[in-house]
Amino acid sequence: MNFKEHWNLETAMEILKNKTVDSKLWAEAVEWLLLYGPPEIVSLLLKASGQATDDAFPELQSKNYTRGGQPIYDIEEIAQSLGISENEVREIIIRKEMRHNTFHVWDDGSSETIH
């Protein structure tokens, strides 16, 4: 069963509401909602994600924005903020691409999702 078929809206939302659910399971539900959820939920999650990024990584500044208005970050700066190598960041992105059949374009170290 692929990732898209593994979840549905009702299950993902129930997991988000659960205060005792495992953090990895919660993150998977959020990821599913970001990819396949209704636009109003995607919008709320992206706003929350942006706020969390600003709070947790104030040094991380967007270098540009996608056509949809989402920030594009520098791969090197992401690596520095997370304390991992640029290769590790790229490997994480590649795993996500393969899992979700999405694509990222690197241009001078930045990334943009193409649907």
C-alpha positions in Angstrom: 0.0 0.0 0.0 1.5 3.4 -1.0 1.5 6.4 1.4 -1.5 8.1 -0.2 -3.7 5.0 0.2 -2.4 4.3 3.7 -4.3 7.3 5.1 -7.6 9.1 4.7 -8.8 12.5 5.9 -10.8 11.2 8.9 -7.9 9.1 10.2 -5.3 11.8 9.7 -7.5 14.4 11.5 -8.2 12.0 14.4 -4.4 11.4 14.8 -3.8 15.2 14.9 -6.4 15.6 17.6 -5.0 12.8 19.8 -2.8 14.2 22.6 -1.0 11.0 23.4 -0.2 9.7 19.9 3.4 8.9 19.0 5.2 11.9 17.4 6.3 9.9 14.4 2.8 8.9 13.6 1.6 12.4 14.2 4.2 13.7 11.7 3.1 11.2 9.1 -0.5 12.3 9.5 0.6 15.9 9.0 2.7 15.0 6.0 -0.3 13.1 4.4 -2.6 16.1 5.0 0.0 18.5 3.5 0.1 16.3 0.4 -3.5 15.2 0.0 -5.7 17.1 2.4 -8.2 19.7 1.5 -6.9 23.2 0.7 -8.1 24.9 3.9 -6.3 22.3 6.0 -3.2 22.5 3.9 -3.2 26.3 4.3 -3.6 26.1 8.1 -0.8 23.5 8.4 1.5 25.6 6.2 0.9 28.7 8.3 1.6 26.7 11.5 4.7 25.1 9.9 6.0 28.6 9.0 5.5 29.9 12.5 7.2 26.8 14.0 10.1 27.2 11.6 10.4 30.9 12.5 10.3 30.1 16.3 12.7 27.1 16.2 15.1 28.4 13.6 15.1 32.2 13.6 18.4 32.3 11.7 16.8 30.4 8.8 15.6 32.9 6.2 13.8 32.1 2.9 15.8 32.9 -0.2 12.8 33.1 -2.5 9.2 31.9 -2.8 7.4 29.4 -4.9 4.6 30.4 -7.3 2.2 29.4 -4.5 3.9 31.7 -2.0 5.8 29.0 0.0 9.3 29.8 1.2 12.4 28.4 -0.5 15.4 27.8 1.7 19.0 27.4 1.1 20.2 23.8 1.5 23.4 24.8 3.2 21.5 26.9 5.7 19.0 24.1 6.4 21.9 21.8 7.1 23.6 24.3 9.5 20.3 24.9 11.3 19.7 21.2 11.8 23.3 20.4 12.6 23.6 17.9 9.7 25.5 17.8 6.4 24.1 19.2 3.2 24.3 15.6 1.8 22.0 14.4 4.6 19.5 17.2 3.8 19.6 16.2 0.1 19.1 12.5 1.1 16.1 13.4 3.2 14.6 15.3 0.3 15.3 12.5 -2.1 13.6 10.0 0.2 10.5 12.2 0.4 10.5 12.6 -3.4 10.6 8.9 -3.8 7.9 8.2 -1.2 5.5 10.9 -2.4 6.3 11.1 -6.1 7.1 14.8 -5.8 10.1 16.6 -7.3 12.4 19.3 -6.0 14.6 21.5 -8.2 17.9 22.6 -6.9 19.1 25.9 -8.2 22.1 27.4 -6.3 21.3 25.2 -3.3 17.6 26.0 -3.1 14.6 23.7 -3.4 11.1 24.1 -4.8 8.4 21.4 -4.9 6.8 20.8 -8.3 3.5 19.0 -8.3 
